[in-house]
Amino acid sequence: GDSVTQTEGLVTLTEGLPVMLNCTYQTIYSNPFLFWYVQHLNESPRLLLKSFTDNKRTEHQGFHATLHKSSSSFHLQKSSAQLSDSALYYCALGQGGRALIFGTGTTVSVSP
Amino acid sequence: EAAVTQSPRNKVTVTGGNVTLSCRQTNSHNYMYWYRQDTGHGLRLIHYSYGAGNLQIGDVPDGYKATRTTQEDFFLLLELASPSQTSLYFCASSEQGTTGNTLYFGEGSRLIVV
């Protein structure tokens, strides 16, 4: 069945360093939508960015991701992490009109 | 900004107890969802609906019932609560199906079953 894999459960880094969160997916549909949601402590998840277009970079709030259908990937990147980026990040797959499928999430902890 | 409101925000019940979680959205969205969030499992879909009277089964439906009484209101029912249902529950809504459409989440309802 369809699925989303986030390999890192926890990413710890120092402020100012780059961050990359991995996301791969599996689906039988040829035109999936991929999403990144972010959830700060004691808050609810909210959309960070989304993409439908193969090989096109999508950016929002300093983060960017590119959907690569050839490798079924949608990794999230930021060139310089900030303390406020500490949060739980979910990759999610939307396809075929069904409800979103979320990965298990990656917790990012940024220290000074 | 879409508004999704859940109640209660916190609930403690005993094993075998009866619990109803409520969700209301005021944005005329067609789709509503119930997810549970657990460490190591992420967000898992319990049930969802695309309109009043409609119900679709999600990925972890066992032990849960749901009912969509109006376009605005979506309820999650636990008729015989078990400790394994201790979790943080999120309701969400979207204008259309999630392919390409943003989910708007409520504040969450934390349930503890003792």
Interface residues (C-beta under 8 A of the other chain):
Chain A: Q6 G9 F33 Y37 S44 P45 R46 L47 K50 F52 Y90 G94 Q95 G96 G97 R98 A99 L100 I101 F102 G103 T104 G105
Chain B: Y31 Y33 Y35 G40 H41 G42 L43 R44 L45 Y48 Q56 G58 D59 F90 G97 T98 T99 G100 N101 T102 L103 F105 G106 E107 G108
